[in-house]
Amino acid sequence: MCGIAGLFNISGKPIDENCLRSMSEVLTHRGPDDSGNFIENEIGLAHRRLSIIDLSKEGRQPMTNEDDSLWLIFNGEIYNYPDIKEELTDLGHIFRSETDSEVIIHSYEEWGPDCLSKFNGMWAFAIWDKEKKELFCARDRFGIKPFYYSIKDDNFVFASEIKALRCHPGVGTEPNEKQLINFLKWGLSDHTNETMFEGVFQLPAGHYMQIKRGFQPETTRYWFPEKSNEIVSDHKTDGEDSQKLLDLLKDSVRIHLRSDVPTGTCLSGGLDSSTITALINRSLKENDSGEPKQKTFSAVFEEKKFDESEYVKIVTDFLKVDSYYTRPNPDDLWDDIGHLIYSNDEPFMQLTLYSQYCVMRDLSKQVKVVLDGQGADEIFAGYLAYLYCHISSLIHGKHLLTASSETLGVLRRHSGFLFYAVRQYFVRKQRRDLIKGSEEPLVRYQGNLNESLMTDLTSTNLPYLLHWEDRVSMAFSVEARVPFLDYRVVNFANSLPADKKIRKGVTKFIFRKSIKGLVPESIRCRMDKKGFSTPEEVWMQGSLKDHILEVLGSDSFSSRKYWDSKKVADDYNDFIAGKKQYSSEIWRIVCTELWLRIFFPEKTV
Protein backbone atom coordinates (compact mmCIF):
# COMPACT_ATOMS: atom_id res chain seq x y z
CA MET A 1 0.00 0.00 0.00
CA CYS A 2 1.36 3.37 -0.94
CA GLY A 3 0.67 6.93 -1.94
CA ILE A 4 0.92 8.13 -5.53
CA ALA A 5 0.92 11.60 -7.06
CA GLY A 6 1.65 13.07 -10.46
CA LEU A 7 1.59 16.01 -12.83
CA PHE A 8 1.18 15.85 -16.59
CA ASN A 9 1.29 19.08 -18.56
CA ILE A 10 -0.80 18.23 -21.61
CA SER A 11 0.55 21.27 -23.48
CA GLY A 12 4.06 19.79 -23.32
CA LYS A 13 5.59 22.35 -20.96
CA PRO A 14 7.83 21.24 -18.06
CA ILE A 15 5.99 20.45 -14.83
CA ASP A 16 6.46 22.30 -11.54
CA GLU A 17 8.93 20.05 -9.67
CA ASN A 18 8.45 21.83 -6.36
CA CYS A 19 4.71 21.24 -6.56
CA LEU A 20 5.25 17.54 -7.18
CA ARG A 21 7.60 17.23 -4.22
CA SER A 22 5.08 19.02 -1.98
CA MET A 23 2.37 16.57 -3.08
CA SER A 24 4.65 13.69 -2.19
CA GLU A 25 5.40 15.12 1.26
CA VAL A 26 1.70 15.44 2.06
CA LEU A 27 1.33 11.70 1.39
CA THR A 28 4.18 10.59 3.67
CA HIS A 29 1.78 8.79 6.03
CA ARG A 30 0.73 6.49 3.16
CA GLY A 31 4.30 5.39 2.54
CA PRO A 32 6.85 6.15 5.26
CA ASP A 33 9.31 3.41 4.20
CA ASP A 34 10.66 4.95 0.98
CA SER A 35 9.99 7.55 -1.69
CA GLY A 36 10.94 8.22 -5.28
CA ASN A 37 10.32 10.61 -8.17
CA PHE A 38 10.47 10.42 -11.94
CA ILE A 39 10.54 13.82 -13.67
CA GLU A 40 11.04 14.35 -17.36
CA ASN A 41 9.82 17.53 -19.05
CA GLU A 42 6.00 17.41 -19.13
CA ILE A 43 5.60 14.44 -16.76
CA GLY A 44 6.30 14.02 -13.06
CA LEU A 45 5.51 10.93 -10.99
CA ALA A 46 5.93 10.64 -7.22
CA HIS A 47 5.62 7.59 -4.99
CA ARG A 48 5.55 6.99 -1.24
CA ARG A 49 6.21 3.37 -0.35
CA LEU A 50 4.72 1.24 2.41
CA SER A 51 6.74 -1.96 1.93
CA ILE A 52 4.50 -5.05 2.03
CA ILE A 53 5.78 -7.47 -0.64
CA ASP A 54 9.48 -7.74 -1.56
CA LEU A 55 10.91 -5.37 1.02
CA SER A 56 14.17 -4.94 -0.92
CA LYS A 57 15.22 -1.87 -2.86
CA GLU A 58 14.11 -3.69 -6.02
CA GLY A 59 10.54 -2.78 -5.09
CA ARG A 60 11.21 0.94 -5.21
CA GLN A 61 8.98 3.14 -7.37
CA PRO A 62 8.58 4.79 -9.79
CA MET A 63 9.40 1.49 -11.49
CA THR A 64 10.34 0.99 -15.12
CA ASN A 65 10.59 -1.84 -17.64
CA GLU A 66 13.80 -3.09 -19.32
CA ASP A 67 14.16 -0.26 -21.85
CA ASP A 68 12.80 2.55 -19.65
CA SER A 69 9.90 3.14 -22.03
CA LEU A 70 7.23 2.62 -19.35
CA TRP A 71 7.19 4.13 -15.84
CA LEU A 72 4.77 3.01 -13.12
CA ILE A 73 3.51 4.33 -9.79
CA PHE A 74 1.14 1.96 -8.01
CA ASN A 75 -0.96 1.89 -4.85
CA GLY A 76 -2.51 -1.43 -3.89
CA GLU A 77 -2.01 -5.17 -4.17
CA ILE A 78 -2.41 -7.65 -7.05
CA TYR A 79 -3.06 -10.85 -5.10
CA ASN A 80 -2.80 -13.23 -8.05
CA TYR A 81 0.49 -11.75 -9.29
CA PRO A 82 2.45 -15.06 -9.03
CA ASP A 83 0.11 -16.70 -11.57
CA ILE A 84 0.31 -13.74 -13.96
CA LYS A 85 4.08 -13.58 -13.55
CA GLU A 86 4.38 -17.23 -14.54
CA GLU A 87 2.29 -16.60 -17.66
CA LEU A 88 4.36 -13.55 -18.60
CA THR A 89 7.62 -15.42 -18.03
CA ASP A 90 6.45 -18.11 -20.46
CA LEU A 91 5.82 -15.30 -22.96
CA GLY A 92 9.44 -14.16 -22.64
CA HIS A 93 9.24 -11.34 -20.09
CA ILE A 94 12.18 -10.99 -17.71
CA PHE A 95 11.67 -9.88 -14.09
CA ARG A 96 14.11 -8.18 -11.77
CA SER A 97 12.06 -8.28 -8.56
CA GLU A 98 9.47 -10.32 -6.66
CA THR A 99 6.93 -7.48 -6.64
CA ASP A 100 3.41 -7.31 -7.95
CA SER A 101 4.29 -3.82 -9.23
CA GLU A 102 6.63 -5.23 -11.87
CA VAL A 103 3.90 -7.67 -12.92
CA ILE A 104 1.67 -4.68 -13.70
CA ILE A 105 4.31 -3.12 -15.98
CA HIS A 106 4.85 -6.30 -17.99
CA SER A 107 1.12 -7.02 -18.11
CA TYR A 108 0.49 -3.60 -19.62
CA GLU A 109 3.38 -4.15 -22.01
CA GLU A 110 1.85 -7.43 -23.15
CA TRP A 111 -1.90 -6.76 -23.12
CA GLY A 112 -2.41 -2.99 -22.86
CA PRO A 113 -5.61 -1.93 -21.03
CA ASP A 114 -6.91 -5.52 -21.26
CA CYS A 115 -4.43 -6.42 -18.52
CA LEU A 116 -6.93 -5.08 -15.97
CA SER A 117 -9.25 -8.04 -16.51
CA LYS A 118 -6.47 -10.38 -15.37
CA PHE A 119 -5.85 -8.67 -12.03
CA ASN A 120 -7.42 -9.82 -8.79
CA GLY A 121 -6.82 -7.20 -6.13
CA MET A 122 -7.10 -3.54 -5.31
CA TRP A 123 -5.28 -0.86 -7.22
CA ALA A 124 -4.88 2.70 -8.34
CA PHE A 125 -1.93 3.21 -10.66
CA ALA A 126 -0.54 5.37 -13.44
CA ILE A 127 1.77 4.30 -16.28
CA TRP A 128 3.69 6.80 -18.38
CA ASP A 129 4.47 5.72 -21.94
CA LYS A 130 7.49 7.76 -23.03
CA GLU A 131 7.16 6.92 -26.73
CA LYS A 132 3.45 7.68 -27.04
CA LYS A 133 3.56 10.59 -24.56
CA GLU A 134 0.53 9.03 -22.95
CA LEU A 135 -0.52 8.56 -19.33
CA PHE A 136 -2.63 5.49 -18.50
CA CYS A 137 -4.45 5.54 -15.15
CA ALA A 138 -6.64 2.79 -13.69
CA ARG A 139 -8.68 2.02 -10.58
CA ASP A 140 -9.83 -1.38 -9.31
CA ARG A 141 -13.29 -2.81 -9.94
CA PHE A 142 -14.82 -1.60 -6.66
CA GLY A 143 -12.75 1.51 -5.95
CA ILE A 144 -11.02 0.01 -2.91
CA LYS A 145 -8.03 2.26 -3.62
CA PRO A 146 -8.54 5.99 -4.29
CA PHE A 147 -7.58 8.00 -7.36
CA TYR A 148 -8.35 11.75 -7.40
CA TYR A 149 -7.60 14.22 -10.14
CA SER A 150 -8.09 17.77 -11.34
CA ILE A 151 -7.21 19.73 -14.47
CA LYS A 152 -5.73 23.16 -13.94
CA ASP A 153 -3.84 25.40 -16.39
CA ASP A 154 -3.14 22.49 -18.79
CA ASN A 155 -1.93 20.34 -15.89
CA PHE A 156 -3.52 16.97 -15.20
CA VAL A 157 -2.95 16.64 -11.46
CA PHE A 158 -3.62 13.34 -9.67
CA ALA A 159 -3.01 11.77 -6.27
CA SER A 160 -4.20 9.21 -3.72
CA GLU A 161 -5.73 11.93 -1.54
CA ILE A 162 -7.39 15.26 -2.20
CA LYS A 163 -5.12 17.14 0.20
CA ALA A 164 -2.17 16.37 -2.07
CA LEU A 165 -3.94 17.86 -5.09
CA ARG A 166 -4.39 21.09 -3.16
CA CYS A 167 -0.62 21.63 -3.30
CA HIS A 168 -1.20 22.80 -6.87
CA PRO A 169 -2.26 26.47 -6.98
CA GLY A 170 -5.96 26.89 -7.63
CA VAL A 171 -6.99 23.26 -7.09
CA GLY A 172 -9.74 22.55 -4.55
CA THR A 173 -9.94 26.10 -3.25
CA GLU A 174 -13.75 26.19 -3.04
CA PRO A 175 -16.30 23.78 -1.55
CA ASN A 176 -18.52 21.94 -4.03
CA GLU A 177 -21.82 23.25 -2.76
CA LYS A 178 -23.99 20.76 -4.63
CA GLN A 179 -22.18 17.81 -3.09
CA LEU A 180 -22.11 19.47 0.30
CA ILE A 181 -25.90 19.91 0.33
CA ASN A 182 -26.38 16.30 -0.81
CA PHE A 183 -24.23 15.18 2.10
CA LEU A 184 -25.95 17.37 4.68
CA LYS A 185 -29.51 16.77 3.57
CA TRP A 186 -29.43 13.19 2.33
CA GLY A 187 -26.28 11.63 3.80
CA LEU A 188 -24.74 11.05 0.36
CA SER A 189 -21.00 10.94 -0.23
CA ASP A 190 -18.78 9.27 -2.86
CA HIS A 191 -21.87 8.48 -4.91
CA THR A 192 -20.61 10.27 -8.04
CA ASN A 193 -17.21 11.14 -9.51
CA GLU A 194 -17.51 14.61 -7.94
CA THR A 195 -16.04 15.36 -4.52
CA MET A 196 -16.85 18.04 -1.95
CA PHE A 197 -14.05 20.17 -3.43
CA GLU A 198 -15.00 22.16 -6.51
CA GLY A 199 -13.09 20.94 -9.58
CA VAL A 200 -11.73 17.81 -7.90
CA PHE A 201 -12.94 14.45 -9.20
CA GLN A 202 -12.32 10.77 -8.61
CA LEU A 203 -11.76 8.17 -11.29
CA PRO A 204 -14.82 5.91 -10.93
CA ALA A 205 -14.38 2.33 -9.81
CA GLY A 206 -13.93 -0.13 -12.68
CA HIS A 207 -12.64 2.60 -15.04
CA TYR A 208 -9.39 3.58 -16.67
CA MET A 209 -8.31 6.88 -18.12
CA GLN A 210 -5.96 7.79 -20.98
CA ILE A 211 -4.42 11.25 -21.22
CA LYS A 212 -2.41 12.27 -24.28
CA ARG A 213 -0.44 15.42 -24.96
CA GLY A 214 -2.75 18.02 -26.47
CA PHE A 215 -5.97 16.16 -25.65
CA GLN A 216 -8.44 16.02 -22.80
CA PRO A 217 -8.63 12.83 -20.71
CA GLU A 218 -10.73 9.94 -22.03
CA THR A 219 -12.39 7.65 -19.49
CA THR A 220 -13.43 4.06 -20.26
CA ARG A 221 -15.35 1.58 -18.15
CA TYR A 222 -13.65 -1.81 -18.26
CA TRP A 223 -15.76 -3.76 -15.73
CA PHE A 224 -19.53 -4.11 -15.63
CA PRO A 225 -21.00 -5.92 -12.61
CA GLU A 226 -23.83 -8.28 -13.55
CA LYS A 227 -26.81 -9.30 -11.43
CA SER A 228 -29.47 -11.96 -11.37
CA ASN A 229 -33.04 -10.91 -12.08
CA GLU A 230 -34.45 -14.00 -10.38
CA ILE A 231 -36.44 -13.44 -7.21
CA VAL A 232 -37.25 -17.02 -6.21
CA SER A 233 -35.28 -20.18 -6.88
CA ASP A 234 -35.13 -23.94 -6.55
CA HIS A 235 -33.89 -24.53 -3.02
CA LYS A 236 -32.41 -27.88 -4.06
CA THR A 237 -29.19 -26.10 -5.08
CA ASP A 238 -28.63 -24.50 -1.65
CA GLY A 239 -26.05 -27.07 -0.62
CA GLU A 240 -24.11 -26.78 -3.86
CA ASP A 241 -24.20 -22.99 -3.77
CA SER A 242 -23.10 -22.78 -0.14
CA GLN A 243 -20.13 -25.08 -0.78
CA LYS A 244 -19.07 -23.13 -3.84
CA LEU A 245 -19.25 -19.89 -1.85
CA LEU A 246 -17.17 -21.34 0.97
CA ASP A 247 -14.51 -22.50 -1.50
CA LEU A 248 -14.35 -19.03 -3.04
CA LEU A 249 -14.08 -17.35 0.36
CA LYS A 250 -11.33 -19.73 1.46
CA ASP A 251 -9.28 -19.00 -1.64
CA SER A 252 -9.87 -15.27 -1.37
CA VAL A 253 -8.56 -15.23 2.20
CA ARG A 254 -5.61 -17.41 1.18
CA ILE A 255 -4.37 -14.96 -1.43
CA HIS A 256 -5.22 -11.93 0.72
CA LEU A 257 -2.78 -13.25 3.30
CA ARG A 258 0.17 -12.83 0.93
CA SER A 259 2.53 -10.48 2.72
CA ASP A 260 6.12 -10.14 3.86
CA VAL A 261 5.12 -8.19 6.99
CA PRO A 262 2.97 -8.93 10.09
CA THR A 263 -0.77 -9.30 9.42
CA GLY A 264 -3.78 -8.90 11.73
CA THR A 265 -7.56 -8.98 11.68
CA CYS A 266 -10.22 -6.44 12.63
CA LEU A 267 -12.82 -8.32 14.68
CA SER A 268 -16.08 -6.64 15.68
CA GLY A 269 -17.78 -9.80 16.91
CA GLY A 270 -20.26 -9.70 14.02
CA LEU A 271 -20.81 -12.32 11.34
CA ASP A 272 -18.53 -10.91 8.64
CA SER A 273 -15.35 -10.18 10.57
CA SER A 274 -15.76 -13.40 12.57
CA THR A 275 -15.89 -15.35 9.32
CA ILE A 276 -12.72 -13.70 8.02
CA THR A 277 -10.99 -14.45 11.34
CA ALA A 278 -12.06 -18.10 11.17
CA LEU A 279 -10.99 -18.48 7.54
CA ILE A 280 -7.59 -17.00 8.31
CA ASN A 281 -7.23 -19.39 11.20
CA ARG A 282 -8.09 -22.36 9.00
CA SER A 283 -5.75 -21.20 6.22
CA LEU A 284 -2.80 -20.83 8.59
CA LYS A 285 -3.41 -24.31 9.99
CA GLU A 286 -3.87 -25.97 6.60
CA ASN A 287 -0.70 -24.40 5.22
CA ASP A 288 1.22 -25.15 8.42
CA SER A 289 2.90 -21.80 7.84
CA GLY A 290 4.69 -21.69 11.16
CA GLU A 291 3.57 -18.07 11.53
CA PRO A 292 2.78 -16.62 14.99
CA LYS A 293 -0.74 -16.97 16.31
CA GLN A 294 -3.29 -14.73 14.59
CA LYS A 295 -3.87 -11.33 16.21
CA THR A 296 -7.33 -9.78 16.32
CA PHE A 297 -8.15 -6.15 17.13
CA SER A 298 -11.50 -5.00 18.48
CA ALA A 299 -13.28 -1.92 19.83
CA VAL A 300 -15.11 -2.27 23.15
CA PHE A 301 -17.19 0.15 25.23
CA GLU A 302 -18.42 0.62 28.77
CA GLU A 303 -21.94 1.17 27.44
CA LYS A 304 -23.34 -2.38 27.24
CA LYS A 305 -25.74 -1.48 24.44
CA PHE A 306 -22.80 -0.88 22.11
CA ASP A 307 -20.23 -3.26 23.54
CA GLU A 308 -19.57 -6.50 21.66
CA SER A 309 -16.74 -7.86 23.77
CA GLU A 310 -18.96 -10.82 24.71
CA TYR A 311 -19.14 -11.88 21.05
CA VAL A 312 -15.49 -11.11 20.40
CA LYS A 313 -14.53 -13.41 23.27
CA ILE A 314 -16.75 -16.20 21.93
CA VAL A 315 -14.87 -16.05 18.62
CA THR A 316 -11.36 -15.71 20.03
CA ASP A 317 -11.91 -18.51 22.55
CA PHE A 318 -13.40 -20.75 19.86
CA LEU A 319 -10.47 -20.15 17.48
CA LYS A 320 -7.78 -19.78 20.16
CA VAL A 321 -6.37 -16.57 18.70
CA ASP A 322 -4.82 -13.56 20.43
CA SER A 323 -7.16 -10.62 21.04
CA TYR A 324 -6.37 -6.95 21.61
CA TYR A 325 -8.92 -4.38 22.72
CA THR A 326 -9.26 -0.69 22.02
CA ARG A 327 -11.54 1.50 24.14
CA PRO A 328 -12.53 4.64 22.21
CA ASN A 329 -13.04 7.44 24.73
CA PRO A 330 -15.27 10.47 24.08
CA ASP A 331 -12.94 12.55 26.26
CA ASP A 332 -10.18 11.95 23.68
CA LEU A 333 -12.38 12.44 20.63
CA TRP A 334 -12.18 16.21 20.53
CA ASP A 335 -8.38 16.07 20.67
CA ASP A 336 -8.39 13.65 17.73
CA ILE A 337 -11.15 15.17 15.64
CA GLY A 338 -8.95 17.55 13.66
CA HIS A 339 -6.60 14.80 12.54
CA LEU A 340 -9.51 12.46 11.83
CA ILE A 341 -11.27 14.96 9.54
CA TYR A 342 -7.99 15.98 7.87
CA SER A 343 -7.13 12.31 7.26
CA ASN A 344 -10.54 11.63 5.74
CA ASP A 345 -10.37 14.68 3.37
CA GLU A 346 -14.14 15.14 3.55
CA PRO A 347 -16.74 15.31 6.35
CA PHE A 348 -18.14 11.96 7.49
CA MET A 349 -21.62 10.88 8.48
CA GLN A 350 -21.32 9.20 11.87
CA LEU A 351 -18.94 8.84 14.78
CA THR A 352 -18.69 5.14 13.99
CA LEU A 353 -15.60 6.22 12.09
CA TYR A 354 -13.87 7.11 15.36
CA SER A 355 -13.94 3.49 16.51
CA GLN A 356 -12.14 2.35 13.37
CA TYR A 357 -9.70 5.23 13.73
CA CYS A 358 -8.79 4.21 17.28
CA VAL A 359 -8.47 0.53 16.38
CA MET A 360 -6.16 1.34 13.44
CA ARG A 361 -4.02 3.58 15.61
CA ASP A 362 -3.53 0.84 18.17
CA LEU A 363 -2.98 -2.06 15.80
CA SER A 364 -0.41 -0.08 13.76
CA LYS A 365 1.99 -0.66 16.66
CA GLN A 366 1.92 -4.41 15.98
CA VAL A 367 1.01 -5.12 12.35
CA LYS A 368 1.28 -3.49 8.94
CA VAL A 369 -1.56 -5.32 7.17
CA VAL A 370 -5.09 -5.98 8.43
CA LEU A 371 -7.99 -7.93 6.92
CA ASP A 372 -11.63 -7.15 7.69
CA GLY A 373 -15.19 -7.95 6.65
CA GLN A 374 -16.07 -4.86 4.61
CA GLY A 375 -18.34 -5.50 1.62
CA ALA A 376 -20.27 -8.56 2.78
CA ASP A 377 -23.43 -6.58 3.58
CA GLU A 378 -23.66 -5.10 0.09
CA ILE A 379 -23.32 -8.44 -1.71
CA PHE A 380 -25.20 -10.81 0.63
CA ALA A 381 -27.96 -8.39 1.83
CA GLY A 382 -26.89 -7.77 5.40
CA TYR A 383 -28.74 -4.53 6.09
CA LEU A 384 -32.25 -4.89 7.44
CA ALA A 385 -33.57 -2.24 5.05
CA TYR A 386 -33.17 -4.80 2.26
CA LEU A 387 -36.06 -6.77 3.77
CA TYR A 388 -38.49 -4.16 2.47
CA CYS A 389 -37.13 -4.43 -1.09
CA HIS A 390 -37.37 -8.20 -1.08
CA ILE A 391 -40.92 -8.38 0.22
CA SER A 392 -42.04 -5.59 -2.12
CA SER A 393 -40.63 -7.35 -5.19
CA LEU A 394 -42.21 -10.65 -4.15
CA ILE A 395 -45.60 -8.95 -3.97
CA HIS A 396 -45.13 -7.24 -7.33
CA GLY A 397 -44.02 -10.55 -8.82
CA LYS A 398 -47.20 -12.18 -7.46
CA HIS A 399 -45.27 -14.59 -5.22
CA LEU A 400 -47.82 -13.93 -2.50
CA LEU A 401 -47.29 -17.04 -0.38
CA THR A 402 -43.54 -16.41 -0.30
CA ALA A 403 -44.16 -12.75 0.52
CA SER A 404 -46.37 -13.80 3.45
CA SER A 405 -43.70 -16.19 4.71
CA GLU A 406 -41.06 -13.46 4.47
CA THR A 407 -43.27 -10.96 6.30
CA LEU A 408 -43.88 -13.38 9.16
CA GLY A 409 -40.15 -14.08 9.34
CA VAL A 410 -39.36 -10.38 9.53
CA LEU A 411 -41.95 -9.77 12.25
CA ARG A 412 -40.63 -12.70 14.25
CA ARG A 413 -36.97 -11.73 14.00
CA HIS A 414 -36.84 -7.98 13.48
CA SER A 415 -40.00 -6.33 14.89
CA GLY A 416 -37.94 -4.04 17.17
CA PHE A 417 -35.91 -2.81 14.22
CA LEU A 418 -39.00 -1.99 12.18
CA PHE A 419 -40.35 0.24 14.94
CA TYR A 420 -36.96 1.96 15.31
CA ALA A 421 -36.59 2.45 11.54
CA VAL A 422 -40.01 4.07 11.17
CA ARG A 423 -39.30 6.41 14.08
CA GLN A 424 -35.89 7.37 12.67
CA TYR A 425 -37.38 8.02 9.23
CA PHE A 426 -39.71 10.72 10.56
CA VAL A 427 -37.03 12.24 12.81
CA ARG A 428 -34.65 12.56 9.85
CA LYS A 429 -37.36 13.89 7.57
CA GLN A 430 -38.00 16.74 10.01
CA ARG A 431 -34.30 17.53 10.37
CA ARG A 432 -33.84 18.01 6.62
CA ASP A 433 -35.52 21.38 7.12
CA LEU A 434 -32.41 22.50 9.02
CA ILE A 435 -30.47 22.45 5.72
CA LYS A 436 -30.85 25.08 3.03
CA GLY A 437 -30.85 24.05 -0.63
CA SER A 438 -32.88 21.55 -2.62
CA GLU A 439 -30.56 19.05 -4.26
CA GLU A 440 -32.34 15.87 -5.33
CA PRO A 441 -31.49 12.67 -3.43
CA LEU A 442 -30.19 9.48 -5.00
CA VAL A 443 -32.96 7.08 -4.04
CA ARG A 444 -31.94 3.89 -2.25
CA TYR A 445 -33.81 0.63 -1.72
CA GLN A 446 -35.78 0.89 -4.96
CA GLY A 447 -36.54 -2.04 -7.27
CA ASN A 448 -36.00 -5.66 -6.35
CA LEU A 449 -33.41 -6.85 -3.86
CA ASN A 450 -30.59 -7.45 -6.34
CA GLU A 451 -31.14 -4.03 -7.91
CA SER A 452 -30.90 -2.38 -4.48
CA LEU A 453 -27.74 -4.33 -3.71
CA MET A 454 -26.20 -3.18 -6.97
CA THR A 455 -26.97 0.45 -6.11
CA ASP A 456 -25.29 0.11 -2.73
CA LEU A 457 -22.34 -1.78 -4.20
CA THR A 458 -21.59 0.80 -6.89
CA SER A 459 -22.78 4.17 -5.63
CA THR A 460 -24.66 4.83 -2.40
CA ASN A 461 -22.98 2.82 0.35
CA LEU A 462 -19.87 0.78 -0.38
CA PRO A 463 -17.87 3.59 -2.07
CA TYR A 464 -18.27 5.73 1.05
CA LEU A 465 -17.32 2.88 3.39
CA LEU A 466 -14.23 2.09 1.30
CA HIS A 467 -13.28 5.78 1.36
CA TRP A 468 -12.97 5.90 5.13
CA GLU A 469 -11.56 2.37 5.33
CA ASP A 470 -8.63 3.57 3.22
CA ARG A 471 -8.16 6.89 5.02
CA VAL A 472 -8.25 5.73 8.65
CA SER A 473 -5.93 2.81 7.94
CA MET A 474 -3.46 4.82 5.87
CA ALA A 475 -3.48 7.62 8.44
CA PHE A 476 -1.44 5.19 10.53
CA SER A 477 0.46 3.54 7.64
CA VAL A 478 -1.62 0.35 7.72
CA GLU A 479 -2.81 -1.57 4.67
CA ALA A 480 -6.46 -2.68 4.95
CA ARG A 481 -7.59 -5.65 2.85
CA VAL A 482 -11.16 -6.73 2.13
CA PRO A 483 -11.45 -10.42 1.07
CA PHE A 484 -15.21 -10.27 0.51
CA LEU A 485 -14.52 -7.95 -2.44
CA ASP A 486 -12.53 -10.53 -4.37
CA TYR A 487 -14.27 -10.11 -7.72
CA ARG A 488 -14.91 -13.86 -7.94
CA VAL A 489 -16.89 -13.76 -4.68
CA VAL A 490 -18.84 -10.70 -5.82
CA ASN A 491 -19.63 -12.20 -9.23
CA PHE A 492 -20.93 -15.34 -7.57
CA ALA A 493 -23.03 -13.43 -5.07
CA ASN A 494 -24.45 -11.23 -7.83
CA SER A 495 -25.48 -14.32 -9.79
CA LEU A 496 -27.66 -15.67 -6.97
CA PRO A 497 -31.45 -15.21 -6.94
CA ALA A 498 -32.79 -12.90 -4.25
CA ASP A 499 -34.14 -15.68 -2.02
CA LYS A 500 -30.63 -17.10 -1.64
CA LYS A 501 -29.77 -13.89 0.22
CA ILE A 502 -32.93 -13.34 2.29
CA ARG A 503 -35.22 -16.18 3.29
CA LYS A 504 -37.97 -16.10 5.92
CA GLY A 505 -36.51 -12.93 7.38
CA VAL A 506 -32.98 -14.35 7.63
CA THR A 507 -30.48 -12.01 6.01
CA LYS A 508 -27.33 -13.37 4.28
CA PHE A 509 -29.04 -16.75 4.05
CA ILE A 510 -26.65 -18.62 1.75
CA PHE A 511 -23.63 -17.02 3.41
CA ARG A 512 -24.78 -18.19 6.84
CA LYS A 513 -25.37 -21.67 5.45
CA SER A 514 -21.89 -21.81 3.91
CA ILE A 515 -20.08 -21.15 7.21
CA LYS A 516 -21.93 -23.63 9.42
CA GLY A 517 -19.29 -25.21 11.66
CA LEU A 518 -16.70 -22.57 10.78
CA VAL A 519 -17.83 -20.05 13.41
CA PRO A 520 -19.76 -20.57 16.66
CA GLU A 521 -23.54 -20.88 16.19
CA SER A 522 -24.16 -17.90 18.47
CA ILE A 523 -22.26 -15.79 15.93
CA ARG A 524 -23.59 -17.46 12.79
CA CYS A 525 -27.18 -16.95 13.87
CA ARG A 526 -26.85 -13.34 15.06
CA MET A 527 -29.47 -11.07 13.48
CA ASP A 528 -28.45 -7.78 15.08
CA LYS A 529 -25.81 -5.64 13.45
CA LYS A 530 -23.34 -3.20 15.03
CA GLY A 531 -19.87 -3.40 13.51
CA PHE A 532 -17.38 -0.92 14.96
CA SER A 533 -20.17 1.31 16.23
CA THR A 534 -19.89 4.01 18.87
CA PRO A 535 -22.35 5.27 21.51
CA GLU A 536 -22.83 8.39 19.39
CA GLU A 537 -26.16 9.37 20.90
CA VAL A 538 -24.81 8.97 24.46
CA TRP A 539 -21.67 10.96 23.66
CA MET A 540 -23.56 13.74 21.88
CA GLN A 541 -25.84 14.16 24.89
CA GLY A 542 -23.05 13.92 27.46
CA SER A 543 -19.27 14.12 27.01
CA LEU A 544 -19.35 16.08 23.76
CA LYS A 545 -22.15 18.47 24.72
CA ASP A 546 -20.01 21.48 25.67
CA HIS A 547 -17.88 21.14 22.53
CA ILE A 548 -20.95 20.88 20.29
CA LEU A 549 -22.60 23.88 21.92
CA GLU A 550 -19.42 25.90 21.42
CA VAL A 551 -19.42 25.06 17.71
CA LEU A 552 -23.11 25.85 17.29
CA GLY A 553 -22.68 29.18 19.08
CA SER A 554 -19.67 30.33 17.05
CA ASP A 555 -19.69 33.23 14.60
CA SER A 556 -18.43 31.03 11.78
CA PHE A 557 -21.27 28.55 12.26
CA SER A 558 -23.85 31.35 12.24
CA SER A 559 -22.40 32.81 9.05
CA ARG A 560 -22.72 29.64 6.93
CA LYS A 561 -25.23 29.62 4.10
CA TYR A 562 -25.78 25.86 4.23
CA TRP A 563 -27.98 25.68 7.32
CA ASP A 564 -30.32 27.66 9.55
CA SER A 565 -27.99 28.05 12.53
CA LYS A 566 -30.72 29.02 15.01
CA LYS A 567 -32.89 26.03 14.10
CA VAL A 568 -29.90 23.71 14.38
CA ALA A 569 -29.00 25.03 17.85
CA ASP A 570 -32.62 24.83 19.02
CA ASP A 571 -32.93 21.29 17.69
CA TYR A 572 -29.77 20.17 19.49
CA ASN A 573 -30.89 21.78 22.75
CA ASP A 574 -34.23 19.98 22.47
CA PHE A 575 -32.33 16.71 22.04
CA ILE A 576 -30.18 17.43 25.12
CA ALA A 577 -33.33 18.18 27.11
CA GLY A 578 -34.88 14.88 26.01
CA LYS A 579 -37.57 16.54 23.93
CA LYS A 580 -36.39 15.07 20.61
CA GLN A 581 -34.93 11.78 19.43
CA TYR A 582 -31.36 11.67 18.16
CA SER A 583 -30.29 11.04 14.58
CA SER A 584 -26.91 11.54 12.94
CA GLU A 585 -27.91 14.68 11.00
CA ILE A 586 -26.77 16.69 14.02
CA TRP A 587 -23.28 15.23 13.82
CA ARG A 588 -23.12 15.70 10.02
CA ILE A 589 -23.73 19.42 10.43
CA VAL A 590 -21.14 19.79 13.19
CA CYS A 591 -18.59 17.73 11.24
CA THR A 592 -19.11 19.85 8.13
CA GLU A 593 -18.48 23.04 10.12
CA LEU A 594 -15.22 21.59 11.47
CA TRP A 595 -14.24 20.44 7.96
CA LEU A 596 -14.80 23.93 6.56
CA ARG A 597 -12.56 25.38 9.26
CA ILE A 598 -9.74 22.93 8.47
CA PHE A 599 -9.76 23.09 4.67
CA PHE A 600 -11.14 26.58 4.06
CA PRO A 601 -9.92 28.66 7.03
CA GLU A 602 -9.85 31.83 4.97
CA LYS A 603 -13.64 31.55 4.60
CA THR A 604 -14.19 31.31 8.36
CA VAL A 605 -15.47 34.42 10.11
Buried (B, 14 or more C-beta within 10 A) or exposed (E): BBBBBBBBBBEEEEBBEEBBBBBBBBBEBBBBBBBBBBBEEBBBBBBBBBBBBBBEEBBBBBBBBEEEBBBBBBBBBBBBBBBBBEBBEEEEBEBEBBBBBBBBBBBBBBBEEEBBEBBBBBBBBBBBBBEEBBBBBBBBBBBBBBBBBBBBEEBBBBBBBBBBBBBBEEBBBEBBBBBBBBBBBBBBBBBBBBBBBBBBBBBBBBBBBBBBBEEEBEBEEBBEBEBBEBBBBEEEBBEEBBEBBBEBBBBBBBBBBBBBBBBBBBBBBBBBBBBBBBBBBBBBEEEEEEEEEBBBBBBBBEEEEBBBBEBBBBBBEBBEBEBBBBBBBBEEBBEBBEEBBBBBBBBBBBBBBBBBBBBBBBBBEEBBBBBBBBBBBBBBBBBBEBBBBBBBBBBEBEBEEBBEBBBEBBEEBBEEBBEEBEEBEEBBEBBEEBBEBEBEEBEBBEBBBBBBBBBBBBBBBBBBBBBBBBBBBBBBBBBBBBBBBBBEBBBBBBBBBBBBBBBBBBBBBBBBBBBEEBBBEEBBEBEEBBBBBBBBBBBBBEBBBEBBBEBBEBEBBBEBEBBBBEEBBBBBBEBBEEEBBBBBBBBBBBBBBBBBBBBBEEBBE
